[in-house]
Amino acid sequence: MIRDIGWRIAVSITVRLTRARIALLALLFTASAAAKEADRVVLVADSRRFTGWEAWWANLYDDSRFYFALLTILIIPGLGLLLAKLTDLLLARLGINLRSRVVSER
Amino acid sequence: MDWLHIWMPIANVPIAWPGLVILGLGVGMISGFFGMGGGWMMTPGLNILGFPMAFAVGTGVTQMAGSSLVSARRHAHFGNVDYKLGMIMILGAICGFEPGAQIVMWLERQGKVDRYVQDGYVVLLSLIAWLVFTDLSRKKSKEREALTSGRAAASVSGGIEWHKTLHKIKVPPMIEFHKAGVRCSLWLPVAVSFLTGLMAGILGIGGGVICMPALIYLIGCPTHVAVGTDLFQVTVSVLYGAASYSYKGRTELLAAIIMLTGAAIGGQIGAIATKYVRGYGIRVFFGVAVVGCAVSIVLKLIPVGNPAFRAFLDDTAAILILGLVGALALYIFLQFLRGVRQERAARAAVAAV
């Protein structure tokens, strides 16, 4: 009797898990279809308006979104760190301790 | 006044660069002070300056990847970042983000995504604001009780202390976070970060506004460590967001760089200002920021048939957000100035002795 109930529970769990997996696959398929739909909207930068690095940047945008994204996520943190270092030089002139705090919760 | 405008090579729109610097400076200060990316302030700000909405979101996220790094670095110098906790929060949030995004896809198929997400946003922000102000009011009443019973007000630990109940769950493995001064089951930060990631995935935000109060009220971090650790987590999550939006072609790097020049200074000022403000002071103004954010979303949600009135409400919401950014940035800057003056005076006094 107990074995039978255990078996039924196991079957029920397996059925539910299979359903969940099918639902998840359906979700992933829909997500990928939606992403493909979004990709059909093509944005183009008009590089004719620019010269120098701006024209190069606009061309890169049109040629390869991968390299455009890669450069963006390399430039922004790198520049952030550089600017932070420069700001440190300015803040050091304030004459305050920039390495520790004493103030507490209350 | 052409020199005040720069033509953006990707978005193909002219933008006033001083507006970008001021927006970066203001949001940078708030981000460094409260430990959140500030997307809810940045996006409407960029939209008002002239960016189409998709570019406003993408450019804002990209700029945040730099500005949150600047602020997190400063907080790390102050010892406000618990890296172990931060790494767990990042992993949990990543695992939670995707199911959240899948829920949005499901809601989209049901045709209910806009309403549910916006309602969810309002409910969540209201809950956070309630949490912050209830915590403050309970702490005040505990302090009053302590004073009447002859004890020092400083002996009162805090208002809302849900983390103490959660720390009683001793499911192994137990883990110790030294900077945060917390010892708990590993599953607690894993569960909290998964849930914050899930909410962030549903609402489409970096998660700082959820993660900061979660670290305080559920994990039990001191406010300063919550701010620093949250910024560390936000830095990683917005970098992913920046990559995603750039790949979709919705990022204007030139605008992000211009904003970053302001944010590099603002972020440092915000982080340094936390040196001079006690933890509960930060919590109160965080609550004010959250209330402002919630009100601006409610204004956008009010169903209005008249398009002119709709435009008026949208403008009011944008003005409210920018006014709030201005007021909070001014408050943080004044705290920074006051603190610097006091510290310099104290140092001069020590040197004189």
Interface residues (C-beta under 8 A of the other chain):
Chain A: L24 L27 L28 T30 A31 A34 A38 L43 A45 D46 S47 R49 F50 E54 A55 W57 A58 Y61 R65 F66 F68 A69 L70 T72 I73 I75 I76 P77 L79 G80 L81 L83 A84 L86 T87 D88 L90 L91 L94 G95 I96 N97 L98 R99 S100 R101 V102 V103 S104 E105 R106
Chain B: W7 P9 I10 N12 T62 Q63 A65 G66 S67 L69 V70 R73 R74 H77 F78 G79 N80 A101 Q102 M105 W106 E108 R109 A154 G158 P222 T223 H224 L239 A242 A243 S246 Y247 K248 G249 R250 T251 L253 L254 A256 I257 L260 T261 A264 I265 G267 Q268 I272 T274 K275 Y276 V277 R278 G279 Y280 G339 V340 E343 R344 R347
